[in-house]
Amino acid sequence: MPHKTISEGDAHDLGMKRSIPRRDFVNGVGVALTSSLLPTASVEKFRTWLTPQSPYPPALTGLRGSHDGSWEAAHSLVRGTVWDQATSLDEEYDLIVVGAGISGLSAAHFFRKQVGGPNARILVLDNHDDFGGHAKRNEFHHDGRMYLMNGGTLNIEAPSQYSPEAAGLLWDLGIDRTRYYDAIADVRRRYSELGLSSGFFFDRETFGRDHLSAGYGRRPWAEIAAESPLSREAREDLMRLRDVSASIDPWPEESSDEKKRRLAGISYLNYLTELLGIDPKVAFMHDGAGYIYCTGIDAVPALYAWNSGYPGFDGLNLEPTPPSQLIGEPGGAHGRENQWRASMGDPTMYFPDGNATITRLLVRGLIPGSIPGSSMEDVVLAAADYGRLDNASSPVRIRLNSTVVNVRHLGDPDSNQGVEVTYVKDGQASRIRGCAVVLACWNGVIPYLCPELPQRQREALAYGVKAPLVYTNVLLRNWQSLIESGVSSVSAPGGYHQSLGLGTSLSFGGYQTSQNPGDPIVLRMSRYPFESGYSKAEQHRRGRRELISTSFETFELKIRSQLERTFGPGGLDPDRDILGITVNRWPHGYAYTYNTLFDDPRWALGTPDDRPNVIGRKPYGRIAIANADAAASPHTDAAINEAFRAVRELQARVG
């Protein structure tokens, strides 16, 4: 869908020609930390660490996620570069972990607990300037206050349904569900108390004129349709699609199972437009499936849309999918498994910085003194000491800005000579040795890192194409414009970011989301770049290429324009009201999940051992493979479960 071309004059009015106010910023990071939100000791430490020469990673603004400097060596590796002149370091470890995300840090945790003990020497390597993988946090600092938001992985869904291994890790970290729910019970109702609801933004490029409709999902659909820029025929289709009494059954003579098989073989787009006769613009309104699957609805099986609660299926009278099937299907992945998890009535856990709380608790446990405190509450406001992460005196070390470019056995894989790892840091290649390695990185790059793997396994590892995505966080001077607009979140399928909204309202660990509309707040915007008309994997590839080639200036211009168009009528002035922008770019985001339209249906609807993720994750000598990719599921517990499995496999070889 085309986006508005913005003139130079428009850009000036949006604030592009003026810098964001920096009176309390160094490198885009606030230093006027006098608020009681941070303990005094943490304030002083933060001031000490935060210099132009040594920036504090969580508080950096601009283009983050896969930031410049984190991906160049890996791209060079894929193009065929070989680092023959690496320096051999006098370092040897019991375990080397590639990837400091949830899975990699969990692997280090499990190895210490099950194999090597507290004195096990472990090195975790990561290509980014911060730990956490996709579970990073963003900090904004303004007028002495800190404002938090997730920079990637958002929440813990249905924690009571976690495996014993994943639930056990959360328990080891001190994450207590009961204590959490008691702490956040009251504040979460704040937005509804203010009369805010979900909204839908009709953009002029798609629908003819810009219009923000509040009360989406609450008000009668006849009201929403009547005020929308849709044609009369499209309005009727919208009401028909949303009217249960008017539901259609295209296959009245067939059984529930037969109908499900048909739904598995047709896209949600074709189901709506061809079988139900819904206007394409009304179908496009429901392209929110992209928020879950990171594709257009032309690449989402209608079966998945039904399981995820999208409209148009009431007339089919389908039998519910058994929860045991949803939870076990890698192809069910985000949408279908989310629906099952939600049905269990187990509230989702949101921390102020998303699942960065998990990775920070893992780092605190692995490297004592790296993050002060002792509970899931006090880690929220604690400042990490990055100077302690790679200390030679510590049994566990985390080495950032280090891209692994080669992993190979020293001798036969079945021998006990160990594994050699080559990584690039600051343009220099170094070699180290380990007794064993866990590859907890993106599985698709492993064939390039470890060419000695069997051909079939390398092909399987390369099968999945991760979904690209962007989590943008914008610090606003106030959120009165959202009050005037009547919304706390907005769905905008035709927008550059397809969803916009305030973070979960909560009070936890001494941190509280803004409760007063006159105070600053972080607005979260999500973009899922894809190009309709192709397979799921190809839509991911095209979205990734677009994402990698997009500059921060382009992002900023799109952000300012979209916020002005959406909330300008409510009083938002981008030039005046935007205090900071952090764009978390993830070209390799969600793990690839199987799809009945483009993959072997058995992989999407069952768990056969010939699935690529199962073949790809097989251990090879002293090399084990983790990451959520190995589960073909983007969930946090999948990343933890795969780490546990990888360590257990190594234990059988080196324990």
C-alpha positions in Angstrom: 0.0 0.0 0.0 1.6 3.4 -1.0 2.4 5.9 1.7 2.2 9.6 1.6 5.1 11.5 0.0 6.1 14.3 2.4 7.4 17.6 1.1 10.3 19.5 2.6 7.9 22.0 4.0 5.8 19.2 5.6 9.0 17.8 7.1 9.9 21.1 8.6 6.4 21.4 10.2 6.8 17.9 11.6 10.0 18.9 13.4 12.4 17.1 11.1 14.5 20.3 10.7 14.8 20.8 14.4 16.6 18.6 16.9 14.7 17.0 19.7 15.3 19.1 22.9 18.6 17.9 24.4 19.1 20.1 27.5 19.2 16.9 29.6 20.6 14.6 27.0 24.1 13.2 26.3 24.2 11.0 23.2 20.4 11.0 23.3 20.4 9.8 26.9 19.1 11.8 29.9 21.5 12.6 32.7 19.4 14.7 35.0 18.5 11.7 37.1 17.3 13.2 40.4 14.0 11.5 40.6 13.1 9.0 43.3 12.4 6.6 40.5 16.1 5.6 40.7 18.0 4.8 43.9 20.7 7.3 44.7 23.5 4.8 44.3 22.2 3.8 40.8 21.9 7.5 39.8 25.6 8.1 40.7 26.7 4.9 38.9 24.7 5.9 35.9 26.3 9.3 35.8 29.7 7.7 36.0 29.1 5.2 33.2 27.3 7.6 30.9 29.8 9.5 28.8 30.2 10.2 25.1 32.9 7.6 25.1 30.9 5.0 27.0 27.2 5.2 26.3 24.7 3.2 28.2 23.1 0.8 25.7 19.5 0.6 26.9 19.2 4.4 26.9 20.5 5.0 23.4 17.9 6.4 21.0 17.8 6.4 17.2 18.1 3.2 15.2 18.5 0.3 17.6 17.7 -3.5 17.5 20.0 -4.7 14.8 21.9 -1.5 14.9 24.8 -0.5 12.7 27.9 -2.4 13.7 25.9 -5.5 14.6 25.3 -7.1 11.2 28.1 -6.2 8.9 30.5 -9.0 9.8 27.7 -11.6 9.4 26.7 -10.3 6.0 30.3 -10.4 4.9 30.4 -14.0 6.1 27.4 -14.9 4.0 29.1 -13.2 1.0 32.1 -15.5 1.4 34.6 -13.7 3.6 37.0 -16.0 5.5 39.0 -14.8 8.5 42.2 -16.8 8.2 44.4 -14.4 10.1 42.6 -14.6 13.4 44.6 -14.2 16.6 44.5 -17.2 18.9 43.7 -16.0 22.4 44.8 -17.9 25.5 41.2 -18.5 26.6 39.5 -21.9 27.0 36.0 -22.4 28.4 33.8 -25.3 29.5 31.1 -23.9 27.3 30.9 -21.2 24.7 27.4 -19.8 23.9 26.7 -18.0 20.6 23.9 -15.5 21.2 23.1 -13.6 24.4 19.3 -13.6 24.0 16.9 -15.5 26.2 17.9 -18.9 24.8 21.6 -18.3 25.0 21.5 -16.9 28.5 19.2 -19.7 29.6 21.7 -22.2 28.1 24.4 -20.7 30.3 22.1 -20.9 33.3 21.2 -24.6 32.7 24.8 -25.6 32.0 25.9 -24.2 35.4 23.0 -25.8 37.1 23.1 -29.3 35.5 26.6 -29.8 34.1 29.5 -27.6 35.2 28.4 -26.2 38.5 28.9 -22.6 39.8 32.6 -22.6 38.8 32.0 -23.6 35.2 33.9 -21.3 32.8 31.3 -20.0 30.3 31.7 -17.3 27.6 28.6 -15.9 25.9 29.3 -14.0 22.6 26.9 -11.6 21.0 27.1 -9.3 18.0 25.1 -6.5 19.6 26.3 -3.8 21.9 23.7 -5.0 24.5 22.7 -8.4 25.9 19.2 -9.7 25.6 18.8 -10.6 21.9 15.3 -9.5 21.0 14.5 -9.1 24.7 16.1 -5.7 25.1 14.8 -2.6 26.9 14.5 1.0 25.9 15.0 3.8 28.4 14.1 7.4 27.9 15.3 10.0 30.5 13.6 13.4 30.7 13.4 16.0 33.5 14.9 13.5 36.0 12.5 10.6 35.3 13.1 7.4 33.5 10.5 6.0 31.0 10.7 2.3 30.1 9.4 0.2 27.2 10.3 -3.1 25.6 12.6 -3.0 22.6 11.6 -6.4 21.5 10.0 -9.4 23.2 7.0 -8.1 25.1 5.5 -10.5 27.6 5.2 -13.9 29.3 2.0 -15.5 28.0 0.1 -18.0 30.1 3.1 -18.8 32.4 1.1 -21.5 34.2 1.3 -23.5 31.0 5.1 -23.3 30.7 7.0 -26.6 30.7 8.6 -27.7 34.0 11.9 -26.6 32.6 10.8 -23.1 31.5 8.7 -22.5 34.6 11.6 -23.8 36.7 13.9 -21.2 35.2 11.5 -18.4 35.9 11.3 -19.6 39.5 15.1 -19.8 39.7 15.1 -16.1 38.7 12.7 -15.1 41.4 9.7 -14.5 39.0 6.7 -15.1 41.3 3.4 -15.0 39.4 1.3 -14.5 42.5 3.4 -11.6 43.7 3.4 -10.1 40.3 -0.4 -10.2 39.8 -1.0 -8.7 43.3 1.4 -5.8 42.5 -0.2 -4.8 39.2 -3.9 -5.5 39.9 -5.2 -1.9 40.2 -3.2 0.3 37.8 -4.0 -1.8 34.7 -7.5 -0.3 34.6 -6.3 3.3 34.2 -6.9 3.6 30.5 -10.5 2.3 30.7 -11.2 4.6 33.7 -10.3 7.5 31.4 -12.7 6.2 28.8 -10.1 5.1 26.4 -10.7 2.2 24.0 -9.2 0.7 20.8 -9.5 2.6 17.6 -9.2 2.1 13.9 -7.4 4.5 11.5 -8.7 4.8 8.0 -5.9 6.2 5.9 -6.7 8.3 2.8 -4.4 6.3 0.5 -6.5 3.2 1.1 -10.0 4.5 2.1 -10.2 8.0 0.5 -9.7 10.2 3.6 -8.0 10.1 7.0 -10.4 9.2 9.8 -9.8 7.9 13.4 -12.7 5.9 14.7 -12.7 5.3 18.5 -14.6 2.5 20.3 -13.4 -0.1 17.8 -14.9 -3.4 19.0 -17.1 -1.7 21.6 -19.5 0.5 19.6 -22.1 -1.0 17.3 -20.5 -1.7 13.9 -23.3 0.2 12.3 -22.0 3.4 13.9 -18.4 2.7 13.0 -19.4 1.9 9.4 -21.7 5.0 9.1 -18.9 7.5 10.0 -16.2 5.7 8.0 -15.0 6.7 4.5 -16.2 3.3 3.2 -18.6 3.2 0.3 -22.2 2.3 1.0 -21.6 -1.2 -0.4 -18.5 -1.7 1.7 -20.3 -0.5 4.8 -22.9 -3.1 4.3 -20.2 -5.7 3.9 -18.6 -4.6 7.1 -21.8 -5.0 9.1 -22.6 -8.3 7.3 -19.1 -9.7 8.2 -19.6 -8.6 11.9 -23.2 -9.8 12.2 -23.3 -13.3 13.5 -27.0 -13.7 12.5 -26.0 -13.0 8.8 -23.1 -15.5 8.8 -22.6 -17.6 5.7 -21.6 -21.3 5.4 -20.0 -21.9 1.9 -20.0 -25.7 2.6 -23.3 -26.5 4.4 -23.2 -30.2 3.5 -19.7 -30.9 4.9 -18.5 -31.9 8.3 -16.5 -29.8 10.6 -13.3 -31.7 9.8 -13.9 -31.3 6.0 -14.5 -27.6 6.4 -11.3 -27.2 8.4 -9.4 -29.0 5.6 -10.8 -26.5 3.1 -9.9 -23.6 5.4 -6.3 -24.9 5.7 -6.0 -24.7 1.9 -7.3 -21.2 1.3 -6.0 -17.8 2.4 -8.1 -15.6 4.7 -8.1 -13.0 2.0 -9.6 -15.3 -0.6 -12.1 -16.7 2.0 -13.4 -13.2 2.7 -13.5 -11.9 -0.8 -14.2 -15.0 -3.0 -16.4 -17.2 -0.7 -18.1 -14.5 1.4 -18.1 -11.8 -1.2 -16.7 -9.2 1.1 -15.4 -5.9 -0.4 -11.6 -5.9 -0.6 -11.3 -2.8 1.5 -13.3 -4.4 4.3 -11.0 -7.4 4.0 -8.0 -5.1 4.2 -9.4 -3.7 7.5 -8.8 -7.2 8.9 -5.2 -7.4 7.7 -4.4 -7.2 11.4 -3.5 -10.9 10.9 -0.2 -9.3 9.9 0.4 -8.3 13.5 0.5 -12.0 14.4 1.9 -13.7 11.3 3.9 -10.8 9.8 2.4 -11.2 6.4 -0.6 -10.0 4.5 -3.8 -12.0 5.0 -3.2 -13.4 1.5 -0.5 -15.6 3.1 -2.5 -16.5 6.2 -4.5 -19.8 6.0 -8.2 -19.2 6.8 -7.9 -22.0 9.3 -5.4 -19.9 11.3 -7.6 -16.8 11.1 -10.5 -18.8 12.5 -8.4 -20.2 15.4 -7.1 -16.6 16.1 -10.7 -15.3 16.4 -11.0 -13.3 13.2 -14.6 -12.7 11.9 -16.4 -14.5 9.1 -16.6 -18.1 10.5 -19.7 -18.2 12.7 -21.8 -19.8 10.1 -19.5 -22.8 9.8 -20.3 -24.2 13.2 -16.8 -25.6 13.5 -15.8 -27.9 16.4 -13.2 -26.1 18.7 -9.6 -27.1 18.1 -8.4 -29.2 21.2 -6.1 -27.1 23.4 -3.5 -29.9 23.4 -3.3 -29.7 19.6 -2.8 -25.9 19.6 -0.1 -25.9 22.2 1.8 -28.6 20.5 1.8 -27.3 17.0 4.8 -25.3 15.8 2.6 -24.2 12.9 0.0 -22.9 15.3 2.7 -20.6 16.6 1.8 -17.1 17.4 -1.9 -16.7 16.5 -3.4 -20.1 17.2 -1.3 -20.8 20.3 -2.0 -17.3 21.6 -5.7 -18.0 21.3 -5.3 -21.2 23.3 -3.2 -19.5 25.9 -5.7 -16.7 26.3 -8.5 -19.3 26.7 -6.8 -20.8 29.8 -7.6 -17.6 31.7 -4.0 -17.2 32.8 -3.1 -13.5 32.7 -0.2 -12.4 30.6 2.7 -10.9 32.5 4.1 -7.6 31.3 7.1 -6.0 32.9 7.9 -2.3 32.3 10.7 -3.2 29.9 9.0 -6.4 28.5 11.0 -9.6 28.7 14.2 -7.7 29.2 13.4 -8.3 32.8 14.1 -12.0 32.2 17.4 -11.4 30.5 18.5 -8.9 33.2 17.7 -11.4 35.9 19.6 -14.1 34.0 22.7 -11.8 33.7 22.4 -10.9 37.4 22.4 -14.5 38.4 25.3 -15.5 36.0 27.6 -12.5 36.9 27.1 -11.4 40.5 27.5 -7.7 40.9 26.6 -6.9 37.3 23.1 -5.7 38.2 22.5 -4.8 41.9 19.6 -6.1 43.8 18.0 -9.5 44.6 14.4 -9.6 43.3 12.2 -9.3 40.2 11.0 -6.0 41.6 14.3 -4.2 42.2 15.8 -5.3 38.8 13.4 -2.9 37.1 15.2 0.3 38.2 18.6 -1.2 38.7 21.4 0.1 36.3 23.5 -2.7 34.8 27.3 -2.4 35.1 28.5 -3.2 31.6 32.1 -3.1 32.8 31.6 -6.3 34.7 30.2 -8.4 31.9 33.6 -9.5 30.4 35.8 -9.7 33.5 38.5 -12.3 33.4 38.0 -13.0 37.1 34.4 -14.1 36.6 33.6 -17.7 35.7 30.9 -16.5 33.4 31.6 -13.7 30.9 29.5 -11.9 28.3 31.4 -10.4 25.4 29.4 -7.9 23.3 30.0 -6.5 19.9 31.5 -9.9 19.0 30.2 -11.6 15.8 30.9 -15.3 15.6 32.1 -16.2 12.0 33.3 -19.8 12.4 32.7 -22.8 14.7 34.6 -26.1 14.1 35.6 -29.2 16.0 39.3 -29.7 16.7 39.6 -33.1 15.2 36.9 -35.6 14.8 33.5 -34.5 16.1 33.3 -37.6 18.3 36.7 -36.9 19.9 37.3 -35.0 23.1 39.5 -32.3 21.6 36.8 -29.6 21.8 35.6 -26.8 19.6 37.3 -23.7 18.2 35.3 -20.5 17.8 36.3 -17.5 15.7 34.7 -14.1 16.2 35.1 -10.6 15.0 35.2 -7.6 17.4 36.2 -4.1 16.3 37.3 -5.5 12.9 39.7 -7.9 14.5 39.3 -11.7 14.3 40.1 -13.8 17.4 40.0 -17.6 18.1 39.1 -19.2 21.4 38.5 -22.8 22.5 35.7 -24.5 24.3 34.9 -28.0 25.5 31.4 -27.5 24.0 29.3 -24.9 22.1 25.6 -24.0 22.1 24.6 -22.1 19.0 21.7 -20.0 20.4 21.8 -17.6 17.5 19.5 -17.3 14.4 19.5 -20.8 13.0 19.6 -19.6 9.4 23.1 -18.3 9.8 24.5 -21.6 11.3 25.3 -23.2 7.9 27.7 -20.4 7.3 29.2 -20.5 10.8 29.6 -24.2 10.9 30.1 -25.6 7.3 31.2 -29.0 8.7 27.6 -29.9 9.6 26.0 -32.6 7.4 24.5 -31.2 4.1 20.9 -32.3 5.1 21.2 -30.5 8.4 22.5 -27.3 6.8 19.6 -27.3 4.3 17.1 -27.8 7.2 18.6 -24.9 9.2 18.4 -22.6 6.2 14.7 -23.5 5.6 13.0 -21.0 7.9 13.0 -17.3 7.0 12.5 -15.2 10.1 9.8 -12.5 10.1 11.1 -8.9 10.0 9.5 -6.4 12.4 10.0 -3.0 14.0 9.1 -1.9 17.5 9.3 1.9 17.6 9.0 3.7 20.9 8.2 7.5 21.0 8.4 9.6 24.2 5.6 12.1 24.1 5.5 15.3 26.2 2.0 14.3 27.2 -0.9 12.1 26.0 -3.7 14.5 26.1 -4.2 14.1 22.4 -5.1 10.4 23.0 -7.6 11.4 25.6 -9.2 13.8 23.1 -9.2 11.0 20.5 -10.7 8.6 23.0 -8.1 5.8 22.2 -5.3 4.0 24.0 -4.4 1.8 20.9 -5.0 2.1 17.2 -5.1 -0.5 14.4 -3.9 1.0 11.1 -3.4 -1.6 8.4 -2.7 1.0 5.8 -0.2 3.0 8.0 3.5 2.8 7.9 3.3 1.3 11.4 0.3 -0.9 11.5 -0.4 -0.5 15.2 0.0 2.3 17.7 -0.7 2.3 21.4 0.3 3.1 24.9 2.2 0.5 26.8 0.4 -1.6 29.5 -0.5 0.6 32.4 1.2 -0.8 35.5 3.1 -0.1 38.7 5.9 -2.5 39.5 9.2 -2.4 41.3 9.0 1.3 42.1 8.3 2.1 38.5 4.8 3.4 37.4 3.5 4.1 34.0 2.2 7.6 33.6 -1.2 8.0 35.1 -1.7 11.7 34.4 -2.4 12.6 30.7 -0.5 15.8 31.2 2.8 13.9 32.0 5.2 12.3 29.4 4.5 8.7 28.3 6.0 6.2 25.8 3.9 5.4 22.8 4.6 2.1 21.1 4.3 1.7 17.4 4.7 -1.6 15.5 5.6 -2.2 11.9 5.6 -5.6 10.1 7.1 -5.0 6.6 5.9 -7.4 4.0 4.9 -7.4 0.4 1.6 -9.2 -0.4 1.3 -11.5 -3.4 4.1 -13.9 -2.5 4.6 -16.9 -0.3 5.1 -16.4 3.4 8.8 -16.9 3.2 9.2 -14.5 0.3 7.1 -11.9 2.0 9.5 -12.1 4.9 12.5 -11.8 2.6 11.1 -8.8 0.8 10.2 -7.1 4.1 13.7 -7.8 5.4 15.4 -6.2 2.4 13.2 -3.1 2.7 13.9 -2.9 6.4 17.7 -3.1 6.1 17.7 -0.4 3.5 15.6 2.1 5.4 17.5 4.9 7.1 16.6 6.3 10.5 15.7 9.7 8.8 13.1 7.9 6.8 11.7 6.2 9.9 11.6 9.5 11.8 9.8 11.2 8.9 7.2 8.4 8.7 6.7 8.3 12.5 6.1 12.1 12.7 3.8 12.1 9.8 1.7 9.1 11.0 1.4 10.6 14.6 0.3 13.9 13.2 -2.3 12.3 10.9 -3.6 10.0 13.6 -3.6 12.3 16.7 -3.2 15.8 15.2 -7.0 16.4 15.3 -6.7 15.6 19.0 -4.0 18.2 19.5 -0.7 16.4 19.0 2.0 18.6 17.5 5.0 16.3 16.4 7.4 19.3 16.5 6.4 20.2 20.0 5.4 16.9 21.6 8.0 14.4 20.5 10.8 14.2 23.1 12.6 11.1 21.8 12.4 8.3 19.3 13.9 4.8 19.4 13.4 2.5 16.4 14.1 -1.2 17.2 14.8 -2.7 13.8 14.7 -6.5 13.7 15.3 -7.8 10.1 15.4 -11.3 11.5 12.6 -11.1 14.1 10.0 -13.8 14.9 11.0 -17.5 14.4 9.6 -19.0 11.2 6.4 -21.0 11.7 4.9 -23.5 9.3 2.0 -22.6 7.1 -0.6 -24.9 5.5 -0.6 -22.8 2.3 3.2 -23.0 1.6 4.7 -25.8 3.7 4.1 -29.4 4.1 0.7 -29.5 5.9 1.9 -32.2 8.2 4.5 -29.8 9.6 1.9 -27.2 10.3 -0.7 -29.5 11.7 1.4 -32.0 13.6 4.8 -32.8 14.9 6.6 -35.2 12.5 10.3 -35.7 13.0 11.0 -34.7 9.4 10.2 -31.0 10.1 13.2 -28.8 9.2 13.5 -27.4 12.7 13.8 -30.9 14.1 16.4 -32.0 11.6 18.3 -28.7 11.9 18.6 -28.8 15.7 20.2 -32.2 16.0 23.4 -32.1 18.0 26.7 -32.6 16.1 29.6 -33.8 18.2 30.1 -31.1 20.9 27.9 -28.6 19.1 24.2 -28.2 20.2 21.6 -25.9 18.7 19.1 -23.7 20.6 17.1 -20.6 19.9 13.3 -20.3 19.4 14.0 -21.1 15.7 14.7 -24.7 16.8 11.1 -24.9 18.0 9.6 -23.2 15.0 7.8 -21.0 17.6 8.3 -17.4 18.5 7.3 -17.7 22.2 9.6 -17.1 25.1 9.1 -20.5 26.6 10.1 -22.1 23.3 13.5 -20.3 23.5 14.0 -21.5 27.1 12.9 -25.1 26.3 15.3 -25.3 23.4 18.2 -24.1 25.6 17.3 -26.8 28.1 17.3 -29.5 25.4 20.6 -28.3 23.9 22.4 -28.4 27.3 20.9 -31.9 28.0 22.3 -33.1 24.7 25.7 -31.7 25.6 25.5 -33.3 29.0 25.3 -36.7 27.4 28.6 -36.0 25.6 30.7 -33.9 28.0 29.0 -34.3 31.4 
